[in-house]
Amino acid sequence: MRHIMGEKILKFLKDWMLVIGMVSGAGAYLIYMQIPALHPAGPMLETVCRRIQPVLLFLMLFISFCRIEPRQLRFHRWHIRNLLFQLLSFLALSGIVIWAMHSSCAAAAWILRYRILFESAMLCMICPTATACAVVTGRLGGDMAQVVMYTIIINLTVSIVVPLTVPLLYPTAGISFMTAFSRILSKVFPLLILPCITAWLVRYFMPRFHKWVSDRINMSFYLWSMALTLAILMSTRAIVHSRGSLWTLLGMAAVSVLCCIIQFRTGRRIGSRYGLDVTASQALGQKNTVFGIWMGYTFWDPVVSVAGGLYTIWHNIHNTRQLYRHEHGK
């Protein structure tokens, strides 16, 4: 009887882990806000969260690389299509805002009035693929190796494209290409390239440990659930402390959910041509929103970072639905 109950509890946790993580993250911060006695510990708790999250992301990607043969990391045609869609969308939105900054017509004034919403869309479209994307893709029956390869490609691309546009969007901020490039690369390298190098060293010099890690199939999923809880917590913090008006937040919510729907569906259409609809859809739709939030308050108007927090909610709701349907054969 106890064994049966234990299996039911584990199955429930497996099916609803993402929902539990999202509710726990949001709930934890809202409870913290309601207890003034905890507020003095806020800076320390924030530091702990910011230090734990990169470790979780590193471990997730390390496990993914351990389960992938180096020769599986190859460039595919759908990578080009996904990459072009992200780049052209971002550059088109950036071009509209830059044009409005140097124009005096009525349309330009309207664009500048709603500039926050345009920049929110820019952030949602160019935000790179999440390091945890391979975990979800694997559970949905997709190709983990191809997603990891696209994650590397888009992160390195963002390291070049975003620094090129920042001086044009904010000419008075004094951020040069090299400054922005070095800042982004300092975020990308430890959480993307270093896990790859470490996994390959372990593969060739510690084969027994490598096999032990590779056999722990569910480990990365539970690590992701923990990282998700922290991501939702930080996203809730960004939303609560946003200096934007209610209408601005509602507009950003609408923009972020629209971008989420467009990217998941576009990725699915692109991937369906190659029999990789799940793989391409996840690669385009599931974002590294923690990185996106950081880009928002580092390079753009800090309010824009809230769009990354809102996107976290939408893409994880979509992932929860997909995982539930997949696990139940729907």
C-alpha positions as CSV (number, residue, x, y, z in Angstrom):
1,M,0.0,0.0,0.0
2,R,2.8,2.4,1.0
3,H,4.6,1.5,-2.2
4,I,1.6,2.3,-4.3
5,M,1.1,5.6,-2.5
6,G,4.8,6.4,-3.0
7,E,4.5,5.8,-6.7
8,K,1.4,8.0,-7.0
9,I,3.1,10.8,-5.2
10,L,6.2,10.6,-7.4
11,K,4.0,10.5,-10.5
12,F,2.0,13.5,-9.3
13,L,5.3,15.4,-8.7
14,K,6.6,14.4,-12.1
15,D,3.5,15.6,-13.9
16,W,3.1,18.9,-12.0
17,M,6.7,19.7,-11.1
18,L,6.8,22.8,-13.2
19,V,3.5,24.1,-11.8
20,I,4.8,23.5,-8.3
21,G,8.0,25.3,-9.1
22,M,6.2,28.3,-10.6
23,V,3.8,28.6,-7.7
24,S,6.6,28.1,-5.1
25,G,8.8,30.7,-6.7
26,A,6.0,33.4,-6.9
27,G,4.6,32.4,-3.5
28,A,7.9,32.6,-1.8
29,Y,8.6,36.1,-2.9
30,L,5.0,37.3,-2.1
31,I,5.2,35.8,1.4
32,Y,8.6,37.5,1.9
33,M,7.0,40.8,0.9
34,Q,4.3,40.4,3.5
35,I,6.7,39.7,6.4
36,P,8.7,42.9,7.2
37,A,10.9,41.0,9.7
38,L,12.5,39.2,6.7
39,H,13.3,42.4,4.7
40,P,16.7,43.0,6.3
41,A,17.8,39.6,5.0
42,G,16.7,40.5,1.4
43,P,20.2,41.5,0.1
44,M,21.7,38.3,1.4
45,L,18.9,36.1,0.0
46,E,19.2,37.8,-3.4
47,T,22.9,37.1,-3.4
48,V,22.3,33.5,-2.5
49,C,19.7,33.1,-5.3
50,R,22.0,34.8,-7.9
51,R,24.9,32.5,-7.0
52,I,22.9,29.2,-6.8
53,Q,21.1,29.7,-10.2
54,P,24.3,29.8,-12.4
55,V,25.4,26.6,-10.6
56,L,22.1,24.8,-11.4
57,L,22.3,26.0,-15.0
58,F,25.9,24.8,-15.3
59,L,25.0,21.4,-13.9
60,M,22.0,21.0,-16.3
61,L,24.0,21.8,-19.4
62,F,26.9,19.7,-18.1
63,I,24.6,16.7,-17.8
64,S,23.2,17.4,-21.3
65,F,26.7,17.5,-22.8
66,C,27.6,14.2,-21.0
67,R,24.6,12.5,-22.7
68,I,25.6,13.9,-26.2
69,E,28.4,12.6,-28.3
70,P,30.6,15.4,-29.6
71,R,30.0,14.2,-33.2
72,Q,26.3,14.8,-32.7
73,L,26.8,18.6,-32.5
74,R,26.4,19.4,-36.1
75,F,24.9,22.4,-38.0
76,H,21.5,21.8,-39.6
77,R,19.3,23.7,-42.0
78,W,16.6,24.5,-39.5
79,H,19.3,26.3,-37.4
80,I,19.6,28.8,-40.2
81,R,15.9,29.4,-40.4
82,N,15.4,29.8,-36.7
83,L,18.4,32.1,-36.5
84,L,17.2,34.3,-39.4
85,F,13.7,34.6,-37.9
86,Q,15.2,35.8,-34.6
87,L,17.7,38.1,-36.1
88,L,15.3,39.7,-38.7
89,S,12.6,40.2,-36.1
90,F,15.0,41.9,-33.7
91,L,16.6,44.0,-36.3
92,A,13.3,45.1,-37.8
93,L,12.0,46.2,-34.4
94,S,15.3,47.9,-33.6
95,G,15.2,49.7,-37.0
96,I,11.7,51.0,-36.3
97,V,12.7,52.5,-33.0
98,I,15.9,54.0,-34.3
99,W,14.0,55.5,-37.3
100,A,11.5,57.0,-34.9
101,M,14.3,58.6,-32.8
102,H,15.5,60.6,-35.9
103,S,12.1,61.4,-37.4
104,S,9.5,64.1,-36.5
105,C,6.4,62.6,-38.2
106,A,3.3,61.6,-36.2
107,A,4.0,57.9,-36.6
108,A,7.4,58.3,-35.1
109,A,5.9,60.1,-32.1
110,W,3.5,57.3,-31.6
111,I,6.3,54.7,-31.7
112,L,8.3,56.6,-29.2
113,R,5.3,56.9,-26.9
114,Y,5.1,53.1,-26.8
115,R,8.8,52.5,-27.1
116,I,8.8,50.3,-24.0
117,L,6.5,47.8,-25.7
118,F,8.7,47.8,-28.9
119,E,11.8,47.1,-26.7
120,S,9.9,44.4,-24.8
121,A,9.2,42.7,-28.1
122,M,12.9,43.1,-29.1
123,L,14.0,41.5,-25.9
124,C,11.5,38.6,-26.2
125,M,12.6,37.9,-29.8
126,I,16.4,38.1,-29.5
127,C,16.6,36.4,-26.0
128,P,18.7,33.3,-26.6
129,T,17.6,29.7,-26.1
130,A,17.5,28.5,-22.5
131,T,20.3,26.2,-21.3
132,A,17.6,24.0,-19.9
133,C,15.9,23.7,-23.2
134,A,17.6,20.4,-24.0
135,V,16.1,18.9,-20.8
136,V,12.5,19.7,-21.9
137,T,13.2,18.7,-25.5
138,G,14.5,15.4,-24.4
139,R,11.4,14.7,-22.3
140,L,9.2,15.6,-25.2
141,G,11.0,13.2,-27.5
142,G,13.0,15.8,-29.4
143,D,16.7,15.9,-30.4
144,M,18.7,17.2,-27.5
145,A,22.0,17.4,-29.5
146,Q,20.5,19.7,-32.1
147,V,18.9,22.0,-29.5
148,V,22.3,22.2,-27.6
149,M,23.9,23.2,-30.9
150,Y,21.4,25.9,-31.6
151,T,21.8,27.1,-28.0
152,I,25.5,27.7,-28.6
153,I,24.9,29.4,-32.0
154,I,22.2,31.8,-30.8
155,N,24.0,32.8,-27.6
156,L,27.2,33.6,-29.5
157,T,25.1,35.5,-32.1
158,V,23.4,37.6,-29.4
159,S,26.9,38.4,-28.0
160,I,27.6,40.2,-31.3
161,V,24.2,41.6,-32.4
162,V,22.9,43.2,-29.2
163,P,26.2,45.2,-28.6
164,L,25.9,46.5,-32.2
165,T,22.4,47.9,-31.6
166,V,22.8,49.3,-28.0
167,P,24.8,52.4,-29.0
168,L,22.2,53.2,-31.6
169,L,19.2,52.8,-29.3
170,Y,20.9,54.6,-26.4
171,P,23.5,56.9,-27.8
172,T,23.9,58.9,-24.6
173,A,24.4,55.8,-22.3
174,G,28.1,55.6,-23.2
175,I,28.1,51.9,-23.7
176,S,30.5,50.9,-26.6
177,F,30.4,47.7,-28.6
178,M,33.4,46.2,-26.8
179,T,31.9,47.0,-23.4
180,A,28.6,45.4,-24.2
181,F,30.3,42.5,-26.0
182,S,32.6,41.7,-23.0
183,R,29.7,41.9,-20.5
184,I,27.5,39.5,-22.5
185,L,30.4,37.1,-23.2
186,S,31.3,37.1,-19.5
187,K,27.7,35.7,-18.9
188,V,27.7,33.3,-21.9
189,F,31.1,31.6,-21.4
190,P,30.7,30.2,-17.9
191,L,27.2,28.9,-18.5
192,L,27.6,27.6,-22.1
193,I,31.1,26.9,-23.2
194,L,32.6,25.8,-19.9
195,P,30.1,23.0,-19.3
196,C,30.8,21.7,-22.8
197,I,34.6,21.7,-22.2
198,T,34.1,20.1,-18.7
199,A,31.8,17.4,-20.1
200,W,34.2,16.4,-22.8
201,L,37.1,16.3,-20.4
202,V,35.1,14.0,-18.1
203,R,34.1,11.9,-21.1
204,Y,37.7,11.1,-22.1
205,F,39.5,11.2,-18.7
206,M,36.8,10.0,-16.2
207,P,34.7,7.4,-18.2
208,R,33.2,5.8,-15.1
209,F,32.0,9.1,-13.7
210,H,30.8,10.1,-17.1
211,K,28.7,6.9,-17.4
212,W,27.2,7.5,-13.9
213,V,26.2,11.1,-14.9
214,S,24.7,9.9,-18.2
215,D,22.6,7.2,-16.5
216,R,20.9,9.8,-14.2
217,I,18.3,10.7,-16.8
218,N,15.9,12.6,-14.5
219,M,18.6,14.5,-12.6
220,S,18.7,17.4,-15.0
221,F,14.8,17.7,-14.9
222,Y,14.8,18.1,-11.2
223,L,17.7,20.6,-11.3
224,W,15.7,22.5,-13.9
225,S,12.7,22.5,-11.6
226,M,14.8,24.1,-8.8
227,A,16.2,26.6,-11.3
228,L,12.7,27.4,-12.5
229,T,11.6,28.2,-8.9
230,L,14.4,30.7,-8.6
231,A,13.7,32.2,-12.0
232,I,10.0,32.7,-11.2
233,L,11.0,34.2,-7.8
234,M,13.4,36.7,-9.5
235,S,10.8,37.4,-12.2
236,T,8.2,38.1,-9.5
237,R,10.6,40.5,-7.8
238,A,11.2,42.3,-11.1
239,I,7.4,42.7,-11.7
240,V,6.6,43.8,-8.1
241,H,9.4,46.4,-8.1
242,S,8.7,47.7,-11.7
243,R,8.3,51.4,-11.9
244,G,6.0,51.1,-14.9
245,S,2.3,51.9,-14.7
246,L,-0.4,49.2,-14.6
247,W,-1.2,49.9,-18.3
248,T,2.4,49.5,-19.2
249,L,2.6,46.2,-17.4
250,L,-0.5,45.0,-19.1
251,G,0.9,46.0,-22.5
252,M,4.1,44.2,-21.8
253,A,2.2,41.1,-20.7
254,A,0.3,41.2,-24.0
255,V,3.5,41.7,-26.0
256,S,5.4,38.9,-24.3
257,V,2.6,36.4,-24.6
258,L,2.2,37.2,-28.3
259,C,5.9,36.8,-28.9
260,C,5.8,33.5,-27.0
261,I,3.0,32.2,-29.2
262,I,4.6,33.4,-32.4
263,Q,8.0,31.8,-31.7
264,F,6.7,28.4,-30.6
265,R,4.4,28.2,-33.6
266,T,7.1,29.5,-36.1
267,G,9.6,27.0,-34.7
268,R,7.1,24.2,-35.1
269,R,6.5,25.2,-38.7
270,I,10.2,25.4,-39.5
271,G,11.0,22.1,-37.8
272,S,8.1,20.2,-39.4
273,R,9.9,20.5,-42.8
274,Y,12.7,18.3,-41.3
275,G,10.6,16.1,-39.0
276,L,11.9,18.1,-36.0
277,D,8.9,20.1,-35.1
278,V,9.3,19.7,-31.3
279,T,13.1,20.4,-31.4
280,A,12.9,23.6,-33.5
281,S,9.8,24.8,-31.6
282,Q,11.5,24.5,-28.2
283,A,14.7,26.0,-29.5
284,L,12.9,29.1,-30.7
285,G,10.3,29.4,-28.0
286,Q,12.0,28.4,-24.7
287,K,14.1,31.4,-23.6
288,N,16.9,32.0,-21.2
289,T,14.8,34.6,-19.5
290,V,17.2,35.1,-16.6
291,F,19.7,36.2,-19.2
292,G,17.0,38.3,-20.9
293,I,16.1,40.1,-17.6
294,W,19.8,40.9,-17.1
295,M,20.1,42.3,-20.6
296,G,17.0,44.4,-20.1
297,Y,18.2,46.2,-17.0
298,T,21.8,46.3,-18.1
299,F,21.5,47.7,-21.7
300,W,17.9,49.0,-22.1
301,D,15.3,50.8,-20.0
302,P,15.2,48.7,-16.7
303,V,11.4,48.4,-17.0
304,V,12.0,46.3,-20.2
305,S,13.4,43.6,-18.0
306,V,9.9,42.9,-16.7
307,A,9.1,41.5,-20.2
308,G,11.6,38.8,-19.6
309,G,10.0,37.9,-16.3
310,L,6.5,37.7,-17.9
311,Y,7.9,35.6,-20.7
312,T,9.1,33.2,-18.1
313,I,5.5,32.6,-17.0
314,W,4.2,32.1,-20.5
315,H,6.8,29.7,-21.9
316,N,6.7,27.5,-18.7
317,I,2.9,27.3,-18.8
318,H,3.3,26.1,-22.4
319,N,6.0,23.6,-21.4
320,T,3.8,22.3,-18.5
321,R,1.0,21.7,-20.9
322,Q,3.2,20.0,-23.5
323,L,4.8,17.7,-20.9
324,Y,1.5,16.8,-19.4
325,R,0.0,15.9,-22.8
326,H,3.2,14.0,-23.8
327,E,3.3,12.0,-20.6
328,H,-0.4,11.0,-21.0
329,G,-0.1,10.2,-24.7
330,K,-2.2,13.0,-26.0
